[in-house]
């Protein structure tokens, strides 16, 4: 189960639906950007939440993709 350590809060990156790869690496940990952008983020710590919880916060479907590090 993926633990998401950061969530992008940049307004321009808050899309109504996720892009193909919203989970990215940031500072050696998993991070979540709805736009899947390569840069220009405003990262906020999540406190180590599961991918399912972060998706729930954003009103996304509960489908979770398996990740390996």
PDB file of N, CA, C and O in Angstrom:
ATOM      1  N   UNK A   1       0.849  -1.184   0.000  1.00  0.00           N
ATOM      2  CA  UNK A   1       0.000   0.000   0.000  1.00  0.00           C
ATOM      3  C   UNK A   1       0.890   1.241   0.000  1.00  0.00           C
ATOM      4  O   UNK A   1       1.807   1.357   0.813  1.00  0.00           O
ATOM      5  N   UNK A   2       0.615   2.157  -0.910  1.00  0.00           N
ATOM      6  CA  UNK A   2       1.407   3.378  -1.024  1.00  0.00           C
ATOM      7  C   UNK A   2       1.056   4.364   0.079  1.00  0.00           C
ATOM      8  O   UNK A   2      -0.113   4.569   0.405  1.00  0.00           O
ATOM      9  N   UNK A   3       2.093   4.970   0.646  1.00  0.00           N
ATOM     10  CA  UNK A   3       1.904   6.039   1.624  1.00  0.00           C
ATOM     11  C   UNK A   3       2.310   7.333   0.939  1.00  0.00           C
ATOM     12  O   UNK A   3       3.431   7.468   0.448  1.00  0.00           O
ATOM     13  N   UNK A   4       1.394   8.268   0.916  1.00  0.00           N
ATOM     14  CA  UNK A   4       1.615   9.556   0.264  1.00  0.00           C
ATOM     15  C   UNK A   4       2.057  10.558   1.325  1.00  0.00           C
ATOM     16  O   UNK A   4       1.318  10.846   2.267  1.00  0.00           O
ATOM     17  N   UNK A   5       3.273  11.087   1.162  1.00  0.00           N
ATOM     18  CA  UNK A   5       3.838  12.013   2.148  1.00  0.00           C
ATOM     19  C   UNK A   5       3.556  13.482   1.822  1.00  0.00           C
ATOM     20  O   UNK A   5       3.594  14.333   2.710  1.00  0.00           O
ATOM     21  N   UNK A   6       3.274  13.778   0.550  1.00  0.00           N
ATOM     22  CA  UNK A   6       3.033  15.169   0.139  1.00  0.00           C
ATOM     23  C   UNK A   6       1.877  15.236  -0.852  1.00  0.00           C
ATOM     24  O   UNK A   6       1.654  14.321  -1.644  1.00  0.00           O
ATOM     25  N   UNK A   7       1.155  16.342  -0.783  1.00  0.00           N
ATOM     26  CA  UNK A   7       0.030  16.604  -1.682  1.00  0.00           C
ATOM     27  C   UNK A   7       0.235  17.978  -2.292  1.00  0.00           C
ATOM     28  O   UNK A   7       0.485  18.946  -1.573  1.00  0.00           O
ATOM     29  N   UNK A   8       0.131  18.073  -3.610  1.00  0.00           N
ATOM     30  CA  UNK A   8       0.288  19.353  -4.293  1.00  0.00           C
ATOM     31  C   UNK A   8      -0.966  20.200  -4.090  1.00  0.00           C
ATOM     32  O   UNK A   8      -2.084  19.764  -4.363  1.00  0.00           O
ATOM     33  N   UNK A   9      -0.748  21.422  -3.603  1.00  0.00           N
ATOM     34  CA  UNK A   9      -1.867  22.333  -3.346  1.00  0.00           C
ATOM     35  C   UNK A   9      -1.910  23.504  -4.326  1.00  0.00           C
ATOM     36  O   UNK A   9      -2.707  24.424  -4.144  1.00  0.00           O
ATOM     37  N   UNK A  10      -1.080  23.489  -5.347  1.00  0.00           N
ATOM     38  CA  UNK A  10      -1.070  24.593  -6.314  1.00  0.00           C
ATOM     39  C   UNK A  10      -2.411  24.640  -7.036  1.00  0.00           C
ATOM     40  O   UNK A  10      -2.834  23.637  -7.611  1.00  0.00           O
ATOM     41  N   UNK A  11      -3.090  25.794  -7.016  1.00  0.00           N
ATOM     42  CA  UNK A  11      -4.427  25.884  -7.626  1.00  0.00           C
ATOM     43  C   UNK A  11      -4.476  25.422  -9.084  1.00  0.00           C
ATOM     44  O   UNK A  11      -5.440  24.773  -9.489  1.00  0.00           O
ATOM     45  N   UNK A  12      -3.456  25.746  -9.874  1.00  0.00           N
ATOM     46  CA  UNK A  12      -3.442  25.362 -11.288  1.00  0.00           C
ATOM     47  C   UNK A  12      -3.333  23.850 -11.478  1.00  0.00           C
ATOM     48  O   UNK A  12      -3.642  23.340 -12.555  1.00  0.00           O
ATOM     49  N   UNK A  13      -2.900  23.133 -10.452  1.00  0.00           N
ATOM     50  CA  UNK A  13      -2.740  21.677 -10.539  1.00  0.00           C
ATOM     51  C   UNK A  13      -3.962  20.918 -10.025  1.00  0.00           C
ATOM     52  O   UNK A  13      -3.977  19.687 -10.050  1.00  0.00           O
ATOM     53  N   UNK A  14      -4.970  21.625  -9.566  1.00  0.00           N
ATOM     54  CA  UNK A  14      -6.165  20.975  -9.029  1.00  0.00           C
ATOM     55  C   UNK A  14      -7.181  20.770 -10.146  1.00  0.00           C
ATOM     56  O   UNK A  14      -8.063  21.601 -10.362  1.00  0.00           O
ATOM     57  N   UNK A  15      -7.046  19.665 -10.840  1.00  0.00           N
ATOM     58  CA  UNK A  15      -7.923  19.333 -11.961  1.00  0.00           C
ATOM     59  C   UNK A  15      -9.114  18.520 -11.476  1.00  0.00           C
ATOM     60  O   UNK A  15      -9.010  17.824 -10.465  1.00  0.00           O
ATOM     61  N   UNK A  16     -10.251  18.592 -12.179  1.00  0.00           N
ATOM     62  CA  UNK A  16     -11.429  17.835 -11.752  1.00  0.00           C
ATOM     63  C   UNK A  16     -11.245  16.324 -11.831  1.00  0.00           C
ATOM     64  O   UNK A  16     -11.930  15.577 -11.132  1.00  0.00           O
ATOM     65  N   UNK A  17     -10.320  15.869 -12.681  1.00  0.00           N
ATOM     66  CA  UNK A  17     -10.016  14.443 -12.797  1.00  0.00           C
ATOM     67  C   UNK A  17      -8.510  14.283 -12.859  1.00  0.00           C
ATOM     68  O   UNK A  17      -7.805  15.148 -13.378  1.00  0.00           O
ATOM     69  N   UNK A  18      -8.022  13.178 -12.329  1.00  0.00           N
ATOM     70  CA  UNK A  18      -6.593  12.914 -12.359  1.00  0.00           C
ATOM     71  C   UNK A  18      -6.101  12.675 -13.777  1.00  0.00           C
ATOM     72  O   UNK A  18      -6.844  12.222 -14.648  1.00  0.00           O
ATOM     73  N   UNK A  19      -4.834  12.991 -13.985  1.00  0.00           N
ATOM     74  CA  UNK A  19      -4.167  12.604 -15.224  1.00  0.00           C
ATOM     75  C   UNK A  19      -3.737  11.144 -15.068  1.00  0.00           C
ATOM     76  O   UNK A  19      -4.024  10.517 -14.049  1.00  0.00           O
ATOM     77  N   UNK A  20      -3.061  10.616 -16.057  1.00  0.00           N
ATOM     78  CA  UNK A  20      -2.655   9.212 -16.023  1.00  0.00           C
ATOM     79  C   UNK A  20      -1.757   8.834 -14.856  1.00  0.00           C
ATOM     80  O   UNK A  20      -1.856   7.716 -14.350  1.00  0.00           O
ATOM     81  N   UNK A  21      -0.880   9.737 -14.414  1.00  0.00           N
ATOM     82  CA  UNK A  21       0.081   9.414 -13.346  1.00  0.00           C
ATOM     83  C   UNK A  21       0.131  10.524 -12.297  1.00  0.00           C
ATOM     84  O   UNK A  21       1.071  11.318 -12.297  1.00  0.00           O
ATOM     85  N   UNK A  22      -0.852  10.598 -11.407  1.00  0.00           N
ATOM     86  CA  UNK A  22      -0.846  11.652 -10.400  1.00  0.00           C
ATOM     87  C   UNK A  22       0.111  11.394  -9.243  1.00  0.00           C
ATOM     88  O   UNK A  22       0.385  12.300  -8.456  1.00  0.00           O
ATOM     89  N   UNK A  23       0.627  10.163  -9.128  1.00  0.00           N
ATOM     90  CA  UNK A  23       1.557   9.833  -8.045  1.00  0.00           C
ATOM     91  C   UNK A  23       2.973   9.963  -8.581  1.00  0.00           C
ATOM     92  O   UNK A  23       3.341   9.318  -9.563  1.00  0.00           O
ATOM     93  N   UNK A  24       3.765  10.807  -7.922  1.00  0.00           N
ATOM     94  CA  UNK A  24       5.132  11.088  -8.339  1.00  0.00           C
ATOM     95  C   UNK A  24       6.059  10.981  -7.135  1.00  0.00           C
ATOM     96  O   UNK A  24       5.605  10.963  -5.990  1.00  0.00           O
ATOM     97  N   UNK A  25       7.358  10.911  -7.400  1.00  0.00           N
ATOM     98  CA  UNK A  25       8.334  10.934  -6.316  1.00  0.00           C
ATOM     99  C   UNK A  25       8.740  12.364  -6.025  1.00  0.00           C
ATOM    100  O   UNK A  25       9.001  13.143  -6.941  1.00  0.00           O
ATOM    101  N   UNK A  26       8.794  12.708  -4.741  1.00  0.00           N
ATOM    102  CA  UNK A  26       9.254  14.018  -4.300  1.00  0.00           C
ATOM    103  C   UNK A  26      10.040  13.809  -3.006  1.00  0.00           C
ATOM    104  O   UNK A  26       9.531  13.218  -2.054  1.00  0.00           O
ATOM    105  N   UNK A  27      11.262  14.290  -2.976  1.00  0.00           N
ATOM    106  CA  UNK A  27      12.123  14.185  -1.794  1.00  0.00           C
ATOM    107  C   UNK A  27      12.242  12.742  -1.302  1.00  0.00           C
ATOM    108  O   UNK A  27      12.280  12.493  -0.097  1.00  0.00           O
ATOM    109  N   UNK A  28      12.298  11.801  -2.233  1.00  0.00           N
ATOM    110  CA  UNK A  28      12.475  10.405  -1.884  1.00  0.00           C
ATOM    111  C   UNK A  28      11.245   9.704  -1.354  1.00  0.00           C
ATOM    112  O   UNK A  28      11.343   8.598  -0.823  1.00  0.00           O
ATOM    113  N   UNK A  29      10.089  10.330  -1.489  1.00  0.00           N
ATOM    114  CA  UNK A  29       8.840   9.743  -0.995  1.00  0.00           C
ATOM    115  C   UNK A  29       7.743   9.936  -2.044  1.00  0.00           C
ATOM    116  O   UNK A  29       7.887  10.733  -2.971  1.00  0.00           O
ATOM    117  N   UNK A  30       6.657   9.201  -1.882  1.00  0.00           N
ATOM    118  CA  UNK A  30       5.529   9.345  -2.799  1.00  0.00           C
ATOM    119  C   UNK A  30       4.786  10.642  -2.526  1.00  0.00           C
ATOM    120  O   UNK A  30       4.590  11.039  -1.377  1.00  0.00           O
ATOM    121  N   UNK A  31       4.379  11.291  -3.606  1.00  0.00           N
ATOM    122  CA  UNK A  31       3.621  12.532  -3.540  1.00  0.00           C
ATOM    123  C   UNK A  31       2.487  12.447  -4.558  1.00  0.00           C
ATOM    124  O   UNK A  31       2.531  11.635  -5.482  1.00  0.00           O
ATOM    125  N   UNK A  32       1.478  13.286  -4.382  1.00  0.00           N
ATOM    126  CA  UNK A  32       0.289  13.225  -5.229  1.00  0.00           C
ATOM    127  C   UNK A  32      -0.006  14.608  -5.793  1.00  0.00           C
ATOM    128  O   UNK A  32      -0.230  15.561  -5.048  1.00  0.00           O
ATOM    129  N   UNK A  33      -0.004  14.703  -7.125  1.00  0.00           N
ATOM    130  CA  UNK A  33      -0.375  15.931  -7.828  1.00  0.00           C
ATOM    131  C   UNK A  33      -1.466  15.574  -8.817  1.00  0.00           C
ATOM    132  O   UNK A  33      -1.212  14.818  -9.754  1.00  0.00           O
ATOM    133  N   UNK A  34      -2.679  16.094  -8.640  1.00  0.00           N
ATOM    134  CA  UNK A  34      -3.773  15.751  -9.549  1.00  0.00           C
ATOM    135  C   UNK A  34      -3.440  15.994 -11.024  1.00  0.00           C
ATOM    136  O   UNK A  34      -3.943  15.290 -11.900  1.00  0.00           O
ATOM    137  N   UNK A  35      -2.587  16.997 -11.300  1.00  0.00           N
ATOM    138  CA  UNK A  35      -2.216  17.295 -12.679  1.00  0.00           C
ATOM    139  C   UNK A  35      -1.078  16.409 -13.177  1.00  0.00           C
ATOM    140  O   UNK A  35      -0.826  16.347 -14.381  1.00  0.00           O
ATOM    141  N   UNK A  36      -0.390  15.725 -12.268  1.00  0.00           N
ATOM    142  CA  UNK A  36       0.749  14.905 -12.662  1.00  0.00           C
ATOM    143  C   UNK A  36       1.880  15.739 -13.242  1.00  0.00           C
ATOM    144  O   UNK A  36       2.687  15.242 -14.028  1.00  0.00           O
ATOM    145  N   UNK A  37       1.936  17.006 -12.853  1.00  0.00           N
ATOM    146  CA  UNK A  37       2.934  17.929 -13.408  1.00  0.00           C
ATOM    147  C   UNK A  37       4.351  17.552 -12.961  1.00  0.00           C
ATOM    148  O   UNK A  37       4.550  16.987 -11.885  1.00  0.00           O
ATOM    149  N   UNK A  38       5.327  17.878 -13.811  1.00  0.00           N
ATOM    150  CA  UNK A  38       6.721  17.581 -13.506  1.00  0.00           C
ATOM    151  C   UNK A  38       7.327  18.584 -12.527  1.00  0.00           C
ATOM    152  O   UNK A  38       8.246  18.242 -11.784  1.00  0.00           O
ATOM    153  N   UNK A  39       6.821  19.817 -12.519  1.00  0.00           N
ATOM    154  CA  UNK A  39       7.377  20.832 -11.621  1.00  0.00           C
ATOM    155  C   UNK A  39       6.342  21.907 -11.321  1.00  0.00           C
ATOM    156  O   UNK A  39       5.200  21.834 -11.776  1.00  0.00           O
ATOM    157  N   UNK A  40       6.761  22.910 -10.542  1.00  0.00           N
ATOM    158  CA  UNK A  40       5.877  24.023 -10.214  1.00  0.00           C
ATOM    159  C   UNK A  40       4.864  23.696  -9.130  1.00  0.00           C
ATOM    160  O   UNK A  40       3.782  24.282  -9.104  1.00  0.00           O
ATOM    161  N   UNK A  41       5.191  22.772  -8.239  1.00  0.00           N
ATOM    162  CA  UNK A  41       4.260  22.333  -7.196  1.00  0.00           C
ATOM    163  C   UNK A  41       4.271  23.245  -5.975  1.00  0.00           C
ATOM    164  O   UNK A  41       5.202  24.024  -5.775  1.00  0.00           O
ATOM    165  N   UNK A  42       3.245  23.139  -5.179  1.00  0.00           N
ATOM    166  CA  UNK A  42       3.171  23.728  -3.839  1.00  0.00           C
ATOM    167  C   UNK A  42       2.885  22.551  -2.908  1.00  0.00           C
ATOM    168  O   UNK A  42       1.732  22.286  -2.568  1.00  0.00           O
ATOM    169  N   UNK A  43       3.953  21.842  -2.494  1.00  0.00           N
ATOM    170  CA  UNK A  43       3.791  20.615  -1.717  1.00  0.00           C
ATOM    171  C   UNK A  43       3.390  20.905  -0.287  1.00  0.00           C
ATOM    172  O   UNK A  43       3.911  21.825   0.342  1.00  0.00           O
ATOM    173  N   UNK A  44       2.463  20.117   0.220  1.00  0.00           N
ATOM    174  CA  UNK A  44       2.017  20.159   1.613  1.00  0.00           C
ATOM    175  C   UNK A  44       2.139  18.759   2.187  1.00  0.00           C
ATOM    176  O   UNK A  44       1.769  17.781   1.537  1.00  0.00           O
ATOM    177  N   UNK A  45       2.654  18.661   3.399  1.00  0.00           N
ATOM    178  CA  UNK A  45       2.802  17.357   4.056  1.00  0.00           C
ATOM    179  C   UNK A  45       1.431  16.781   4.377  1.00  0.00           C
ATOM    180  O   UNK A  45       0.531  17.499   4.812  1.00  0.00           O
ATOM    181  N   UNK A  46       1.280  15.480   4.160  1.00  0.00           N
ATOM    182  CA  UNK A  46       0.006  14.810   4.460  1.00  0.00           C
ATOM    183  C   UNK A  46       0.020  14.134   5.822  1.00  0.00           C
ATOM    184  O   UNK A  46      -1.029  13.751   6.340  1.00  0.00           O
ATOM    185  N   UNK A  47       1.210  13.986   6.403  1.00  0.00           N
ATOM    186  CA  UNK A  47       1.307  13.237   7.651  1.00  0.00           C
ATOM    187  C   UNK A  47       1.398  11.743   7.409  1.00  0.00           C
ATOM    188  O   UNK A  47       1.241  10.949   8.337  1.00  0.00           O
ATOM    189  N   UNK A  48       1.654  11.352   6.148  1.00  0.00           N
ATOM    190  CA  UNK A  48       1.787   9.936   5.821  1.00  0.00           C
ATOM    191  C   UNK A  48       0.454   9.232   5.656  1.00  0.00           C
ATOM    192  O   UNK A  48       0.159   8.284   6.384  1.00  0.00           O
ATOM    193  N   UNK A  49      -0.338   9.674   4.725  1.00  0.00           N
ATOM    194  CA  UNK A  49      -1.666   9.082   4.470  1.00  0.00           C
ATOM    195  C   UNK A  49      -1.601   8.073   3.336  1.00  0.00           C
ATOM    196  O   UNK A  49      -0.725   8.143   2.474  1.00  0.00           O
ATOM    197  N   UNK A  50      -2.527   7.146   3.347  1.00  0.00           N
ATOM    198  CA  UNK A  50      -2.590   6.174   2.262  1.00  0.00           C
ATOM    199  C   UNK A  50      -3.079   6.858   0.987  1.00  0.00           C
ATOM    200  O   UNK A  50      -3.717   7.910   1.028  1.00  0.00           O
ATOM    201  N   UNK A  51      -2.764   6.237  -0.132  1.00  0.00           N
ATOM    202  CA  UNK A  51      -3.240   6.748  -1.412  1.00  0.00           C
ATOM    203  C   UNK A  51      -4.761   6.809  -1.428  1.00  0.00           C
ATOM    204  O   UNK A  51      -5.338   7.768  -1.941  1.00  0.00           O
ATOM    205  N   UNK A  52      -5.408   5.807  -0.878  1.00  0.00           N
ATOM    206  CA  UNK A  52      -6.873   5.786  -0.829  1.00  0.00           C
ATOM    207  C   UNK A  52      -7.417   6.979  -0.048  1.00  0.00           C
ATOM    208  O   UNK A  52      -8.414   7.577  -0.453  1.00  0.00           O
ATOM    209  N   UNK A  53      -6.779   7.329   1.060  1.00  0.00           N
ATOM    210  CA  UNK A  53      -7.236   8.475   1.857  1.00  0.00           C
ATOM    211  C   UNK A  53      -7.061   9.780   1.098  1.00  0.00           C
ATOM    212  O   UNK A  53      -7.958  10.622   1.098  1.00  0.00           O
ATOM    213  N   UNK A  54      -5.917   9.955   0.454  1.00  0.00           N
ATOM    214  CA  UNK A  54      -5.674  11.183  -0.317  1.00  0.00           C
ATOM    215  C   UNK A  54      -6.691  11.293  -1.446  1.00  0.00           C
ATOM    216  O   UNK A  54      -7.229  12.373  -1.692  1.00  0.00           O
ATOM    217  N   UNK A  55      -6.957  10.196  -2.128  1.00  0.00           N
ATOM    218  CA  UNK A  55      -7.952  10.216  -3.210  1.00  0.00           C
ATOM    219  C   UNK A  55      -9.339  10.561  -2.659  1.00  0.00           C
ATOM    220  O   UNK A  55     -10.108  11.270  -3.308  1.00  0.00           O
ATOM    221  N   UNK A  56      -9.651  10.063  -1.476  1.00  0.00           N
ATOM    222  CA  UNK A  56     -10.936  10.380  -0.846  1.00  0.00           C
ATOM    223  C   UNK A  56     -11.021  11.870  -0.528  1.00  0.00           C
ATOM    224  O   UNK A  56     -12.056  12.490  -0.773  1.00  0.00           O
ATOM    225  N   UNK A  57      -9.945  12.459   0.016  1.00  0.00           N
ATOM    226  CA  UNK A  57      -9.914  13.896   0.298  1.00  0.00           C
ATOM    227  C   UNK A  57     -10.249  14.711  -0.937  1.00  0.00           C
ATOM    228  O   UNK A  57     -10.917  15.742  -0.849  1.00  0.00           O
ATOM    229  N   UNK A  58      -9.773  14.237  -2.111  1.00  0.00           N
ATOM    230  CA  UNK A  58      -9.968  14.966  -3.360  1.00  0.00           C
ATOM    231  C   UNK A  58     -11.240  14.574  -4.108  1.00  0.00           C
ATOM    232  O   UNK A  58     -11.508  15.082  -5.197  1.00  0.00           O
ATOM    233  N   UNK A  59     -12.018  13.672  -3.521  1.00  0.00           N
ATOM    234  CA  UNK A  59     -13.268  13.258  -4.149  1.00  0.00           C
ATOM    235  C   UNK A  59     -13.060  12.367  -5.364  1.00  0.00           C
ATOM    236  O   UNK A  59     -13.891  12.340  -6.271  1.00  0.00           O
ATOM    237  N   UNK A  60     -11.942  11.634  -5.380  1.00  0.00           N
ATOM    238  CA  UNK A  60     -11.636  10.742  -6.489  1.00  0.00           C
ATOM    239  C   UNK A  60     -12.256   9.369  -6.251  1.00  0.00           C
ATOM    240  O   UNK A  60     -12.582   9.022  -5.116  1.00  0.00           O
ATOM    241  N   UNK A  61     -12.418   8.586  -7.318  1.00  0.00           N
ATOM    242  CA  UNK A  61     -12.903   7.200  -7.161  1.00  0.00           C
ATOM    243  C   UNK A  61     -11.950   6.417  -6.263  1.00  0.00           C
ATOM    244  O   UNK A  61     -10.773   6.759  -6.150  1.00  0.00           O
ATOM    245  N   UNK A  62     -12.454   5.384  -5.638  1.00  0.00           N
ATOM    246  CA  UNK A  62     -11.654   4.638  -4.674  1.00  0.00           C
ATOM    247  C   UNK A  62     -10.658   3.666  -5.304  1.00  0.00           C
ATOM    248  O   UNK A  62      -9.879   3.040  -4.586  1.00  0.00           O
ATOM    249  N   UNK A  63     -10.668   3.529  -6.616  1.00  0.00           N
ATOM    250  CA  UNK A  63      -9.719   2.617  -7.269  1.00  0.00           C
ATOM    251  C   UNK A  63      -8.298   3.055  -6.958  1.00  0.00           C
ATOM    252  O   UNK A  63      -7.950   4.228  -7.098  1.00  0.00           O
ATOM    253  N   UNK A  64      -7.491   2.106  -6.539  1.00  0.00           N
ATOM    254  CA  UNK A  64      -6.115   2.415  -6.163  1.00  0.00           C
ATOM    255  C   UNK A  64      -5.182   1.555  -7.004  1.00  0.00           C
ATOM    256  O   UNK A  64      -5.380   0.347  -7.137  1.00  0.00           O
ATOM    257  N   UNK A  65      -4.168   2.191  -7.566  1.00  0.00           N
ATOM    258  CA  UNK A  65      -3.167   1.487  -8.346  1.00  0.00           C
ATOM    259  C   UNK A  65      -2.027   1.071  -7.435  1.00  0.00           C
ATOM    260  O   UNK A  65      -1.578   1.850  -6.595  1.00  0.00           O
ATOM    261  N   UNK A  66      -1.565  -0.145  -7.601  1.00  0.00           N
ATOM    262  CA  UNK A  66      -0.460  -0.649  -6.791  1.00  0.00           C
ATOM    263  C   UNK A  66       0.835   0.036  -7.202  1.00  0.00           C
ATOM    264  O   UNK A  66       1.101   0.218  -8.390  1.00  0.00           O
ATOM    265  N   UNK A  67       1.641   0.417  -6.209  1.00  0.00           N
ATOM    266  CA  UNK A  67       2.913   1.070  -6.456  1.00  0.00           C
ATOM    267  C   UNK A  67       4.036   0.298  -5.781  1.00  0.00           C
ATOM    268  O   UNK A  67       3.851  -0.288  -4.714  1.00  0.00           O
ATOM    269  N   UNK A  68       5.182   0.306  -6.405  1.00  0.00           N
ATOM    270  CA  UNK A  68       6.362  -0.259  -5.766  1.00  0.00           C
ATOM    271  C   UNK A  68       7.443   0.793  -5.801  1.00  0.00           C
ATOM    272  O   UNK A  68       7.492   1.625  -6.708  1.00  0.00           O
ATOM    273  N   UNK A  69       8.301   0.752  -4.816  1.00  0.00           N
ATOM    274  CA  UNK A  69       9.358   1.741  -4.735  1.00  0.00           C
ATOM    275  C   UNK A  69      10.682   1.118  -4.973  1.00  0.00           C
ATOM    276  O   UNK A  69      11.702   1.806  -4.944  1.00  0.00           O
TER     277      UNK A  69
END
